[in-house]
């Protein structure tokens, strides 16, 4: 009753269109009032209503000043409790906050994720990219020896026989896979491929002779390599399990308190925090990884809707994650670092790194983890926070993507790794009036 009365008072004295007469002439479709705990924040209208736009134009994003790499400040994120905040990079703007989570909070989040149930992580939200049947692919290749135009080079024996000794050994197969497919095969994977393709009996001391090569179905070998790269857990872009945890007013109290800490840390408006995505919890086994990627989608068309505001389910949307906060929930025995490929780099641009004609794969963190400019080891309780986007100078809302935020998770070598992510989404000047799908206030 009290809240209903407040809503009536709000609408009686503060017309959405400007006057009480306008309100009477044009009734509005009101959704639930927005509350932060027991405090009435505002009355939310239908996302397409002008009223909503008039409320949200007040939102301004904030980027904390990094000062310089290595700069240390202490911030009070809870009453009489200060946290150390270290600037680790300026491009992207990135901070490390040791002991941001307590051991109990880390273990509680892992427990919640296990109770919720973990499922396979998908890079790019395309589950079909990881699905497939090697037997079916190989059977199809058996009936089709014809190489596509861009595959015909592989018919040349000396493309494979690097040392020109008349044989193709396992290392030369790995060399071909790396150079031509950007596939980094391990030593034991070549004999496994020979056996799967039923070549083992034709080898001479584990090598392919020129005579045997002339009778091979080259397409079948190439398809095997493609399958390995795209669908094998060790080689595909991402290998992990994940769960999603709600963080609204009805969620777990520890997760709600964490949002309060995040609000103080980021200095962002409550509505931005409330509109952030659910917490993602990720578990990695040995060989688990996530190759280099961006958390926000670059786009030349700024009018493409943000996915977190895609109320009408349009097929085209872009990810608009202003801030990523990543928490390490356990200590990893070996590996599992977070690598920022070109943080603060002055010798190579993101555009050069993203060149599709590149002959090396810096994005492959199973191989190139420690070639990255910044590598953060996983330490239980530590949080790292970075900005994926700049702020649009005209509107104070989400601007262009900072491509220096390219990052990923390196292979877990020993043990397991648990992390969690909070992604704080934000509107652009074109979508400032649209409520986030995640905002249940």
Secondary structure, DSSP 4 states (H G I P E B T S, - for coil): -HHHHHHHHHHHHS-SSSSHHHHHHS---EEEEEEETTEEEEEEE-TTSHHHHHHHTT---------STT-EEEEEEETTEEEEEEEEEETTEEEEETT-S-HHHHHHHHHHHHHH--EE--GGG-GGGT---HHHHHHHHHT--PPPGGGGGGG-HHHH-TT-SSEE-HHHHHHHHHHHH-----HHHHHHHHHHTT-GGG-BTTBEEHHHHHTS-HHHHHHHHHHHHHHSTTTSSEE-EEEEE--STTS-HHHHHHHHHHHHHH---HHHHHTSPPEEEEEE-TT-EEEEE-SS---S-TTSPBGGG-TT--S--B--EEEEEEEE-S--SEE--EEETTTT-SSS-HHHHT-TT-SS-TT-HHHHGGGSSEEE---TT-EEEEESEEE-TTTSSEEEE-GGG-EEEPPEEES-EEEEEEEEE---TTSTTSPPTT---
